[in-house]
Amino acid sequence: MFANNEIGTIEPVAQIGQIARKHGVLFHTDAVQAYTQVPIDVEEMNIDMLSVSGHKIYGPKGIGFLYIRKGVKIRSFVHGGAQERRRRAGTENVAGIIGLARAAELALSDREERTAREKEIRDHIIERIEREIPFAILNGDRTNRLPGNVNFSFQYIEGESLLILLDGKGICASSGSACTSGSLDPSHVLLAIGLAHETAHGSLRITLGMHNTLEQADYLVDSLKEIVRHLRDMSPLYADMVKADMVKKVS
Ligand SMILES: *Cc1c(COP(=O)(O)O)cnc(C)c1O
């Protein structure tokens, strides 16, 4: 992955590309999260193949593209016709293709201003949560992360309860990846970066879009503060902690 969908970390793709090239290994990157959010140069980064999805960049659903470096041969993955130079049989989805191209054009035309705005809101949320909510752990890198990604673990509470209460306030967030929604297993990404199971369970992923504002960010943090306090008040784990006098700075 060029950038992780859950914790937003931007991977050292240029270095990976360099190593892969040096050893004659083909290099494919899933850039679904990164495309139009971070600068990408397939030449400089020695990327042989790169995949993108339309609906993540305000394009239509059901369309994406795979960049294939000239000279790289791939086997057909949809058989039956000679379309797409025998790589993908089936009639092209022209409306989807045009929609994706237009979405990419628009997103790339203002990338710097748009992502600078998102970063400002992202950092505002991160700073306020760290300052105002105790026992909140930021997941992923502080600055080397997607402009629109915030991911925190709130100790002693359940991510699912957090989501339901946020939803009640009109805030859509996620506890991990949409691919695993409905599953009760903690995120494999959070476990892989060393979080304990119970900490991973209390995680919240907030994704900003191009229309979000600083006012909304404040509404989010204000709501979150209230909800986290409420859930911790009900949490036996947290009560035990307080009793054990381990909690020094609870507001
Ligand atoms: C969303 C996503 C996908 C899947 O793309 P769809 O077009 O929604 O199937 C793949 N990789 C990453 C990193 C994503 O964020």
The ligand as a Gaussian input file, in Angstrom:
#p B3LYP/6-31G(d) Opt

LIG

0 1
 C      -10.889000       1.295000      -0.627000
 C       -9.594000       0.648000      -0.813000
 C       -9.467000      -0.448000      -1.668000
 C      -10.656000      -1.044000      -2.395000
 O      -11.141000      -0.251000      -3.403000
 P      -12.680000      -0.434000      -3.866000
 O      -12.750000       0.233000      -5.180000
 O      -13.507000       0.240000      -2.817000
 O      -12.927000      -1.894000      -3.905000
 C       -8.242000      -1.023000      -1.841000
 N       -7.147000      -0.531000      -1.186000
 C       -7.226000       0.520000      -0.368000
 C       -5.970000       1.014000       0.290000
 C       -8.440000       1.153000      -0.149000
 O       -8.507000       2.187000       0.679000

